Amino acid sequence: MARSNKESREICDACQRYKNQSEAPAGKLMPNAIPEKPWSHISADFITKLPLVQEYDTILVVYDCFSKRAHFIATTERTSAEGLAKLF
């Protein structure tokens, strides 16, 4: 039954013309700002749940959007926000 309903919706001309939109229109796309110097725009992410190696189980990845360079810093999941600020 479900297959026949799907097929009828795909074939039915009125169903194709009057489909309800489930989302609002997205609007105009805006380009991202282009960085002007290295390390002015960075992104950071964690790779977690790794096997323990010399007491480290997490990698902090800091990425520079201008030069497209990344720093990989070994750390632990239990590092505080203050400790992470000191790492980089």
ABEGO torsion letter per residue (X at the ends): XAAAAAAAAAABAAAAAABBBABBBAEBBBBBBBBABBGABBBBBBBBGBBBBGGBABBBBBBBAAAGBBBBBBBBAABBAAAAAAAX
